[in-house]
Amino acid sequence: MKKTIRICMAGFGHVGQRFCRLLQEQAAQLAQNYHCQILLTGVCTRSKGLLLHPDGLDLTQILTSPWQQLPGWRSGNVLDMIACAQADIFLELTTLDIKKGQPATDHIQAAFNHNMHVITANKGPLAWHFQELTRQAQQKQLAFYYETTVMDGAPIFNLAANCLPGDHVCAIRGILNGTSNFVLHRLAAGDTLAEAIRQAQAIELAEADPSMDIDGYDAAAKICALANVLMQANQTPQDVQIEGIRHISAAQLAQAKEDGYCLKPIASATKAADGSVQLRVTPQRIAKDDWLAHIDATSAALELSCQLCGNIAIVQRDPAILQTAYGVYSDMLQVISHHI
């Protein structure tokens, strides 16, 4: 028997839209392999308002038509949608607030209070309130998934949770911000900072305001989320030593190359003997035989140093919006398989 699973969504940018197209493309697989159909019963954005329909919104219509012309449209906010959507799963896809992880954290807590499983692509709640949210999910016996928060669809958190039983992550090191990595790559090729940023924006890698990436705050939220989940750091972005790449010049890159090094935007988390965790985001000179020296353009990479398993490296080569949407989709399949 095919079961009906209702989801609601906060945010409808590139990720949300690609996720909805993925639902359409994978409908037959969901029916055959997971014996379910997915209904989107609510979606809300600050600019477009709120759409609600208990029998499911028409995905083609919400992707192609002005929302105010669709049945079920009304003014309202995300909390209104959560209260009315009658959903099994809530997707938090709003943009990052680096200062407090809000209002995404409030959205997630409201979803838990309405007995919804939660999937977030927003790293702010993990960077600021991970322990609190995990405790609330456990108390209510609800799922809380967040694979998309750090490296799009690359299975970092699932790897650690499912493939390293009895082991502990002692250190984390990687290139987590594709925009910064791309910009440094273009600077080394002779572009100015402004030219490199424009190229990143042209391929939809950088936002109209690239400061979150260039100044290191996006990577800071990511390394904080990783450390909180994998190392029980219980820290916030305020605890991260942050240095962006805005001041890096072509001359510095050329000098590093002449000295046998390259400059890369490195994020790291290191656990000290007393159990404290030091978090850093900074451009670093690394030797050319360091494997991270070969991560160029829009690619991202991560190395986990484990107590028993040793060092494990993951590379995601030039991810696109499909990979981010897939991360949300894979989390949804985890909820369907293990919790519904």
Secondary structure, DSSP 8 states (H G I E B T S, - for coil): --EEEEEEEE--SHHHHHHHHHHHHTHHHHHHHS-EEEEEEEEEETTTEEEE-TT---HHHHHHS-GGGSTTEE---HHHHHHHS--SEEEE-----TTT-TTHHHHHHHHHHTT-EEEE--SHHHHHHHHHHHHHHHHTT--EE-THHHHTT--HHHHHHHH-TT--EEEEEEE--HHHHHHHHHHHTT--HHHHHHHHHHTT-S-SSTHHHHTTHHHHHHHHHHHHHHS-----GGGEEE--STT--HHHHHHHHHTTEEEEEEEEEEE-TTS-EEEEEEEEEEETTSGGGG--TT-EEEEEEETTTEEEEEEE-S--HHHHHHHHHHHHHHHHHHH-
